[in-house]
Amino acid sequence: MSALTALARLEAVAARRARPLATVRHCHLSATPLVVIPLRLAGEAGAPLAVMLGGARDEPVLLAVPQPRNRDLRFAFAAELGKVLLEYVEASRGVAEDLGPSKDGEDRVRYTGAPQLVLPNTGGVAFLRLLGRSTRFRRTEGEHAVEPAVPALGRWLTWFAERRDRPGSSLTLALTEALRLHWATGQSSVEDANLAALLGWIDPPDGLDGPAAATIAEDPARTPPAGPATDPKFDNDVLAPAIAAFDEGADGAGERVREALRTQLAPTWELCWRALDLLAALPEGASVAGRWERDRDAFTHFHQTFAEGVPQARRDSAVGAARRLHRLERAQESYEAQRAFDDPLVMAEYRLEGLAFGGTVTEADPERLDESGKRPKLRPRLRVATEDPLRLEPGATVCDAARPKVKGKIVEYGAGEVLVELTGGLGKKLTPEPGTVPEAGARVVFTSVTEGSFGPARFPEHEETPWTHGGPPAEYVPDARDAGEAWS
């Protein structure tokens, strides 16, 4: 926890209401999200019990399994869910826009839209990941055949889960995580995992403060859990008898199970839309649109290669794992930098840590040339008065937070002043492009947080995997061992 977040939590305790951690929204919100609230059977980690989903606040769809231990009923549920998800995916992609040829000359396209799954918490995301693993290898022919929608559901859920691992991606949102990114409460991180309690601190009902609203939200009798687990008392007193009646063949028992589950899901459905309203009220950060473009690129590629593709392997190859880790590390660095550039509250955390400094330009030499080499180079210098506790040494690379492409280095620091020499992003002439060099009197922020320090990496091709990592892997072909993966 950063110093600024700790301070915001203390202020929330004093004010008895959540405090903002951001001035802009750092995630994309689709105009047509698919809100998904899954429930699983207690004691059966991978057995689906029900899901409420939909793209309109007043049109929730409830899918339920009256006996989750029954394999046929379970896969019939998966087929229904798959059909709903596939229909949503097709409806959300929009049209393909032409991006022109790539570096290798191939034509590139990108869909104008993309699907977005919204779940109440990270537990729901983990359950969908498990459901994807458990369905993507199921066979549509032979013994224990399932409908084609079942493995298709598994592949899409796996893809959504894998894209969520990429920092900054908005294709799969967990609302508790998104809200905690923008607000700090006066309760613990464990309590923040309860969507109702979290919303109680951020947006308490009239006449209540954060702690009072959270106390009410933590009572499962008044506010059922947001899943994927259900309340044990509900399981024992309501659900178990309803399922037993279904097993005995009682009239209307299946509908009785559905209505019991509806009472558990409907309150969370309203909470999810309240959370979306709160997030939508924040202005979108400047870099969010660019990250959503990359999400749409990934969606376009997966959608267009889905038909000829095979289920995702249970494990990455050595080279594939290394490439994936490198992509995630680069995305994390980029996401952290972009959030800081977009949001002065996020940048303030780096200033408190001494990794950035802000102040007023007291002297500026915008046309200074470095003539120590064979050719003169444009190297403007700025002297910045600052009160920030800078922990960067002379020679450290920094960039202008308002103009991230403008790079520089710290020449000297002392007595509340920093001398910065600008080294890049100024244009190719011996005079700077207009607006690139701050004038005397301007307020500036320089930071060591930059994008692209990882740079591109070179990895061997799969067929060149060294023997130390198992040698070249065989071509992946799903087999019976994959399909036999347990649900729990």
Secondary structure, DSSP 4 states (H G I P E B T S, - for coil): --HHHHHHHHHHHHHTS-EES-SSB-S---SS-EEEEEEE-TT-TT-EEEEEEESSTT--EEEE-S-TT-HHHHHHHHHHHHHHHHHHHHHHS--EEEEEE-TTS-EEEEES----EEESSHHHHHHHHHHHHHHTT--SSSTT---THHHHHHHHHHHHHHHHTSTT--SEEEHHHHHHHHEE-SS-HHHHTSHHHHHHHHSPPTT--HHHHHHHHT-TTTS---SSSPPHHHIIIIIHHHHHHHHTT-TTHHHHHHHHHHHHHHHHHHHHHHHHHHHHTSPBPTTHHHHHHHHHHHHHHHHHHTTT--PPPSS--HHHHHHHHHHHHHHHHHHHHHHHHH-HHHHHHHHHHTSEEEEEEEEEETT-EE-SSSS-EE--EEEEEE-S---PPTT-EEEETTEEEEEEEEEEEETTEEEEEEEESS-SSSSPPTTSSPPTT-EEEEES--S-SS-------GGG--GGGTSSPPPP---HHHHT----
